[in-house]
Amino acid sequence: MDGTRLGPRFSSPPKRQPACASGMEAMETRPQRIRVQVACDVCKIRRVKCTGTTPCGYCARRQQPQNCRYSAQQQRRRPTTSASSPASGSSVNPAATNHGHSAATTASLIQTPPPQAATPQPAPTDPNRVTQLPGSGDVFAATEEHEETEVPREARLLCDIQGKLIFIGDCAPLSFFQTVRRLVTSRVDAHAFAPETSGYSVLENAYSRPSVSAGYGAEPPPIKTRVEQAVSAYLEVTAGLIDLFDNTSLLHDITTWASQARARDDSAADVSSAVNYLVLAIGCQKSDEGAALVYFEYARDLAFASLTGNLGVASVQVFILVTFYMLGACQINGAFLFFGIAVRAAFSIGLHRTAVNSRFGPEAHRQRDRLWKSLRVVDLFLSTSMGRPPATSDVDCTVPYRATGEDGLETFDILNASVQIFLIIEAIVVEVYSRRKISPRLTEGISRELREWSARWLQTLKGLVGGDTGENRPAMANGACQVLSSYFYAVILVSRPFLMVELHRRLSDGSSSGRAFGSDSLSSGKSKLAHACIDAAILMVELVQELVERKIMTRRAPVVV
């Protein structure tokens, strides 16, 4: 992972760290700030911004108004020199009071804060934007460094739409959903979910209409779709996940191809036509599902026929696009199978070696490198979603995942940002879910990885989502949203075992809702990590909700769905 490994826990943040190094400033500087005189007990413990009302904004958002109590304010002592020294691992950074978002406890998984003055600063007035996740080292000070937590074994067999059993691994969201479902129905409300015998598969959807494929050799379907609209939709849904073409010329190339007669010449022409049909199929999947299915099935038949000929870049592209279409159709198990063909084709032509790619010239070198990065992103997304081993690895790979400018600094690239966060997710799966043990020491090592990623990418990605950028460049906004969602999901994934431990403990103790969120529970390190899982999920939902309300969010975005 570019030399970044899970390392030992840090005893304290460095003495001097530029504010920009965290990469997680909350929002634009507000000219007016609001300071409250007294914070409620919950906000004091959680170290989040309190609105000073009864109930305060934080307790109201968490639907715990009964816990919003205000204790008498104690006079604050000025910090001594020893308390502010780096050797004091339990010192509290006042910068943690600067951010009013509900995800303040996610901090320990995100960033190490720079030291600041002892006087706390007020928070931004808008608590609903995707904000910085401030850091605090006291999460791990509250928990034994070597105390390990069992990672629940959640792998299972689920029925697909035909009733066949399909394996879903421990880290898969569906495994977690089934665990929560059974826990809720057995301990809380037996009728909270639809019965598992309802006839619907939680794994995938059935086709909305019967297959219309006429098999290889059929006449090419006519292009009745608006090409410009379909290409634009394709770019929106694939941004941040795959980059297979020169996007500046993609519309011109497909428009030219669509205006010509599509006679069957040779296998190379067939593969090229299959790629173009799949671009249109993905692009019109949300607007004209019938036409999308016709294009898809014809292109899929051409793709299979091309396997008997010479493999090339187009062979890899076509099966990645088949995979992507099936993800949009909620056919994730089929997508997993087709993707295996794309990976083997990529290895066959040496896409994993940048030295091989460079032999085809600068433009082809760039395209082949980015094709491999796209493979890595889709592979890690599929393997994490299904809880299965990935098809690719970096053991024999030399394609770089970072790009530097003439000044030697890393330049922004949304595909690089995406592959880097998925590499962290891969490390979480290997280090946590494969070993079935997690400790605060290991969690802090992963936290460092997330902090380094956020320092490089978070501000730029948030800038693409917010402001006028989203309206003017919806593809980039959607791509940034999918990458940020992957980032928040990484936090969820690493803290999820602590959430399940806390949930089982509270249900076993028979704690009331008030006691469950009391000060004793909130002050424990494991409980804070459990809350970090919930807070990261809230951040992800609010990010997507913002784009939905602004009518920018595309439909059928694989990561978001």
QUIJONOR-V375592 format. One record per residue. N is the residue number from 0. RES is the residue in three letters. NEAR is the number of other ideal C-beta (glycine too) atoms within 8 Angstrom. Layout:
BEGIN
N:RES:NEAR ; N:RES:NEAR
END
This chain:
BEGIN
0:MET:9 ; 1:ASP:6 ; 2:GLY:4 ; 3:THR:6 ; 4:ARG:5 ; 5:LEU:9 ; 6:GLY:5 ; 7:PRO:5 ; 8:ARG:9 ; 9:PHE:9 ; 10:SER:6 ; 11:SER:10 ; 12:PRO:12 ; 13:PRO:7 ; 14:LYS:5 ; 15:ARG:6 ; 16:GLN:11 ; 17:PRO:6 ; 18:ALA:7 ; 19:CYS:6 ; 20:ALA:8 ; 21:SER:16 ; 22:GLY:12 ; 23:MET:13 ; 24:GLU:9 ; 25:ALA:10 ; 26:MET:9 ; 27:GLU:3 ; 28:THR:4 ; 29:ARG:9 ; 30:PRO:3 ; 31:GLN:5 ; 32:ARG:9 ; 33:ILE:7 ; 34:ARG:5 ; 35:VAL:8 ; 36:GLN:5 ; 37:VAL:8 ; 38:ALA:9 ; 39:CYS:15 ; 40:ASP:10 ; 41:VAL:16 ; 42:CYS:14 ; 43:LYS:9 ; 44:ILE:9 ; 45:ARG:11 ; 46:ARG:12 ; 47:VAL:12 ; 48:LYS:12 ; 49:CYS:13 ; 50:THR:8 ; 51:GLY:8 ; 52:THR:6 ; 53:THR:6 ; 54:PRO:9 ; 55:CYS:15 ; 56:GLY:10 ; 57:TYR:15 ; 58:CYS:14 ; 59:ALA:10 ; 60:ARG:7 ; 61:ARG:8 ; 62:GLN:5 ; 63:GLN:12 ; 64:PRO:8 ; 65:GLN:6 ; 66:ASN:11 ; 67:CYS:13 ; 68:ARG:7 ; 69:TYR:8 ; 70:SER:5 ; 71:ALA:3 ; 72:GLN:6 ; 73:GLN:4 ; 74:GLN:4 ; 75:ARG:4 ; 76:ARG:4 ; 77:ARG:5 ; 78:PRO:7 ; 79:THR:6 ; 80:THR:5 ; 81:SER:7 ; 82:ALA:8 ; 83:SER:10 ; 84:SER:7 ; 85:PRO:8 ; 86:ALA:7 ; 87:SER:10 ; 88:GLY:8 ; 89:SER:7 ; 90:SER:10 ; 91:VAL:8 ; 92:ASN:13 ; 93:PRO:11 ; 94:ALA:11 ; 95:ALA:14 ; 96:THR:10 ; 97:ASN:11 ; 98:HIS:15 ; 99:GLY:9 ; 100:HIS:16 ; 101:SER:11 ; 102:ALA:13 ; 103:ALA:15 ; 104:THR:15 ; 105:THR:14 ; 106:ALA:16 ; 107:SER:16 ; 108:LEU:15 ; 109:ILE:13 ; 110:GLN:15 ; 111:THR:11 ; 112:PRO:14 ; 113:PRO:11 ; 114:PRO:9 ; 115:GLN:8 ; 116:ALA:4 ; 117:ALA:6 ; 118:THR:5 ; 119:PRO:6 ; 120:GLN:10 ; 121:PRO:7 ; 122:ALA:12 ; 123:PRO:12 ; 124:THR:8 ; 125:ASP:7 ; 126:PRO:12 ; 127:ASN:4 ; 128:ARG:12 ; 129:VAL:11 ; 130:THR:12 ; 131:GLN:11 ; 132:LEU:16 ; 133:PRO:15 ; 134:GLY:16 ; 135:SER:13 ; 136:GLY:15 ; 137:ASP:8 ; 138:VAL:14 ; 139:PHE:14 ; 140:ALA:9 ; 141:ALA:9 ; 142:THR:11 ; 143:GLU:5 ; 144:GLU:9 ; 145:HIS:6 ; 146:GLU:8 ; 147:GLU:7 ; 148:THR:11 ; 149:GLU:8 ; 150:VAL:12 ; 151:PRO:8 ; 152:ARG:6 ; 153:GLU:10 ; 154:ALA:9 ; 155:ARG:7 ; 156:LEU:7 ; 157:LEU:12 ; 158:CYS:9 ; 159:ASP:12 ; 160:ILE:8 ; 161:GLN:4 ; 162:GLY:5 ; 163:LYS:6 ; 164:LEU:7 ; 165:ILE:10 ; 166:PHE:8 ; 167:ILE:13 ; 168:GLY:11 ; 169:ASP:12 ; 170:CYS:10 ; 171:ALA:13 ; 172:PRO:6 ; 173:LEU:10 ; 174:SER:15 ; 175:PHE:10 ; 176:PHE:9 ; 177:GLN:12 ; 178:THR:11 ; 179:VAL:8 ; 180:ARG:9 ; 181:ARG:8 ; 182:LEU:12 ; 183:VAL:11 ; 184:THR:12 ; 185:SER:7 ; 186:ARG:6 ; 187:VAL:8 ; 188:ASP:6 ; 189:ALA:5 ; 190:HIS:5 ; 191:ALA:7 ; 192:PHE:7 ; 193:ALA:5 ; 194:PRO:5 ; 195:GLU:4 ; 196:THR:4 ; 197:SER:6 ; 198:GLY:3 ; 199:TYR:5 ; 200:SER:10 ; 201:VAL:7 ; 202:LEU:12 ; 203:GLU:11 ; 204:ASN:9 ; 205:ALA:6 ; 206:TYR:8 ; 207:SER:5 ; 208:ARG:6 ; 209:PRO:4 ; 210:SER:5 ; 211:VAL:8 ; 212:SER:9 ; 213:ALA:6 ; 214:GLY:6 ; 215:TYR:7 ; 216:GLY:4 ; 217:ALA:9 ; 218:GLU:3 ; 219:PRO:8 ; 220:PRO:8 ; 221:PRO:4 ; 222:ILE:7 ; 223:LYS:4 ; 224:THR:12 ; 225:ARG:5 ; 226:VAL:12 ; 227:GLU:8 ; 228:GLN:11 ; 229:ALA:13 ; 230:VAL:14 ; 231:SER:11 ; 232:ALA:15 ; 233:TYR:12 ; 234:LEU:11 ; 235:GLU:11 ; 236:VAL:17 ; 237:THR:11 ; 238:ALA:12 ; 239:GLY:14 ; 240:LEU:14 ; 241:ILE:9 ; 242:ASP:10 ; 243:LEU:10 ; 244:PHE:9 ; 245:ASP:7 ; 246:ASN:7 ; 247:THR:4 ; 248:SER:8 ; 249:LEU:12 ; 250:LEU:10 ; 251:HIS:7 ; 252:ASP:10 ; 253:ILE:13 ; 254:THR:10 ; 255:THR:8 ; 256:TRP:11 ; 257:ALA:9 ; 258:SER:5 ; 259:GLN:6 ; 260:ALA:3 ; 261:ARG:7 ; 262:ALA:4 ; 263:ARG:6 ; 264:ASP:5 ; 265:ASP:5 ; 266:SER:10 ; 267:ALA:10 ; 268:ALA:9 ; 269:ASP:13 ; 270:VAL:15 ; 271:SER:10 ; 272:SER:13 ; 273:ALA:16 ; 274:VAL:13 ; 275:ASN:12 ; 276:TYR:14 ; 277:LEU:15 ; 278:VAL:14 ; 279:LEU:17 ; 280:ALA:16 ; 281:ILE:16 ; 282:GLY:14 ; 283:CYS:16 ; 284:GLN:14 ; 285:LYS:10 ; 286:SER:6 ; 287:ASP:7 ; 288:GLU:9 ; 289:GLY:7 ; 290:ALA:11 ; 291:ALA:14 ; 292:LEU:12 ; 293:VAL:10 ; 294:TYR:15 ; 295:PHE:13 ; 296:GLU:11 ; 297:TYR:15 ; 298:ALA:17 ; 299:ARG:11 ; 300:ASP:12 ; 301:LEU:15 ; 302:ALA:14 ; 303:PHE:8 ; 304:ALA:10 ; 305:SER:14 ; 306:LEU:9 ; 307:THR:5 ; 308:GLY:7 ; 309:ASN:5 ; 310:LEU:9 ; 311:GLY:9 ; 312:VAL:11 ; 313:ALA:12 ; 314:SER:14 ; 315:VAL:16 ; 316:GLN:12 ; 317:VAL:16 ; 318:PHE:14 ; 319:ILE:16 ; 320:LEU:15 ; 321:VAL:16 ; 322:THR:15 ; 323:PHE:15 ; 324:TYR:14 ; 325:MET:12 ; 326:LEU:11 ; 327:GLY:12 ; 328:ALA:9 ; 329:CYS:8 ; 330:GLN:10 ; 331:ILE:13 ; 332:ASN:11 ; 333:GLY:9 ; 334:ALA:14 ; 335:PHE:12 ; 336:LEU:8 ; 337:PHE:12 ; 338:PHE:15 ; 339:GLY:9 ; 340:ILE:10 ; 341:ALA:14 ; 342:VAL:12 ; 343:ARG:8 ; 344:ALA:12 ; 345:ALA:14 ; 346:PHE:9 ; 347:SER:7 ; 348:ILE:11 ; 349:GLY:8 ; 350:LEU:15 ; 351:HIS:11 ; 352:ARG:11 ; 353:THR:10 ; 354:ALA:7 ; 355:VAL:8 ; 356:ASN:15 ; 357:SER:7 ; 358:ARG:5 ; 359:PHE:7 ; 360:GLY:5 ; 361:PRO:5 ; 362:GLU:7 ; 363:ALA:10 ; 364:HIS:12 ; 365:ARG:8 ; 366:GLN:12 ; 367:ARG:12 ; 368:ASP:12 ; 369:ARG:11 ; 370:LEU:16 ; 371:TRP:14 ; 372:LYS:14 ; 373:SER:14 ; 374:LEU:15 ; 375:ARG:12 ; 376:VAL:14 ; 377:VAL:14 ; 378:ASP:13 ; 379:LEU:13 ; 380:PHE:13 ; 381:LEU:15 ; 382:SER:14 ; 383:THR:14 ; 384:SER:9 ; 385:MET:12 ; 386:GLY:14 ; 387:ARG:9 ; 388:PRO:4 ; 389:PRO:10 ; 390:ALA:8 ; 391:THR:11 ; 392:SER:6 ; 393:ASP:6 ; 394:VAL:4 ; 395:ASP:7 ; 396:CYS:10 ; 397:THR:8 ; 398:VAL:12 ; 399:PRO:7 ; 400:TYR:9 ; 401:ARG:8 ; 402:ALA:8 ; 403:THR:7 ; 404:GLY:8 ; 405:GLU:3 ; 406:ASP:4 ; 407:GLY:5 ; 408:LEU:6 ; 409:GLU:8 ; 410:THR:7 ; 411:PHE:7 ; 412:ASP:7 ; 413:ILE:14 ; 414:LEU:12 ; 415:ASN:11 ; 416:ALA:15 ; 417:SER:15 ; 418:VAL:12 ; 419:GLN:15 ; 420:ILE:14 ; 421:PHE:14 ; 422:LEU:13 ; 423:ILE:14 ; 424:ILE:14 ; 425:GLU:12 ; 426:ALA:12 ; 427:ILE:14 ; 428:VAL:13 ; 429:VAL:9 ; 430:GLU:10 ; 431:VAL:15 ; 432:TYR:12 ; 433:SER:7 ; 434:ARG:9 ; 435:ARG:8 ; 436:LYS:9 ; 437:ILE:12 ; 438:SER:11 ; 439:PRO:14 ; 440:ARG:11 ; 441:LEU:11 ; 442:THR:15 ; 443:GLU:12 ; 444:GLY:12 ; 445:ILE:16 ; 446:SER:12 ; 447:ARG:12 ; 448:GLU:13 ; 449:LEU:15 ; 450:ARG:13 ; 451:GLU:9 ; 452:TRP:14 ; 453:SER:15 ; 454:ALA:12 ; 455:ARG:10 ; 456:TRP:14 ; 457:LEU:13 ; 458:GLN:9 ; 459:THR:8 ; 460:LEU:13 ; 461:LYS:11 ; 462:GLY:9 ; 463:LEU:14 ; 464:VAL:15 ; 465:GLY:10 ; 466:GLY:5 ; 467:ASP:5 ; 468:THR:12 ; 469:GLY:14 ; 470:GLU:7 ; 471:ASN:5 ; 472:ARG:8 ; 473:PRO:10 ; 474:ALA:10 ; 475:MET:11 ; 476:ALA:14 ; 477:ASN:17 ; 478:GLY:14 ; 479:ALA:14 ; 480:CYS:16 ; 481:GLN:16 ; 482:VAL:15 ; 483:LEU:15 ; 484:SER:13 ; 485:SER:14 ; 486:TYR:13 ; 487:PHE:13 ; 488:TYR:12 ; 489:ALA:13 ; 490:VAL:15 ; 491:ILE:12 ; 492:LEU:13 ; 493:VAL:13 ; 494:SER:16 ; 495:ARG:10 ; 496:PRO:12 ; 497:PHE:15 ; 498:LEU:12 ; 499:MET:10 ; 500:VAL:12 ; 501:GLU:12 ; 502:LEU:10 ; 503:HIS:9 ; 504:ARG:8 ; 505:ARG:10 ; 506:LEU:10 ; 507:SER:6 ; 508:ASP:6 ; 509:GLY:5 ; 510:SER:8 ; 511:SER:6 ; 512:SER:8 ; 513:GLY:9 ; 514:ARG:8 ; 515:ALA:9 ; 516:PHE:11 ; 517:GLY:9 ; 518:SER:8 ; 519:ASP:6 ; 520:SER:13 ; 521:LEU:13 ; 522:SER:9 ; 523:SER:10 ; 524:GLY:11 ; 525:LYS:11 ; 526:SER:12 ; 527:LYS:14 ; 528:LEU:17 ; 529:ALA:14 ; 530:HIS:11 ; 531:ALA:17 ; 532:CYS:14 ; 533:ILE:9 ; 534:ASP:14 ; 535:ALA:16 ; 536:ALA:10 ; 537:ILE:10 ; 538:LEU:15 ; 539:MET:13 ; 540:VAL:8 ; 541:GLU:11 ; 542:LEU:14 ; 543:VAL:12 ; 544:GLN:8 ; 545:GLU:12 ; 546:LEU:14 ; 547:VAL:9 ; 548:GLU:6 ; 549:ARG:9 ; 550:LYS:5 ; 551:ILE:11 ; 552:MET:12 ; 553:THR:11 ; 554:ARG:6 ; 555:ARG:9 ; 556:ALA:12 ; 557:PRO:12 ; 558:VAL:11 ; 559:VAL:9 ; 560:VAL:6
END
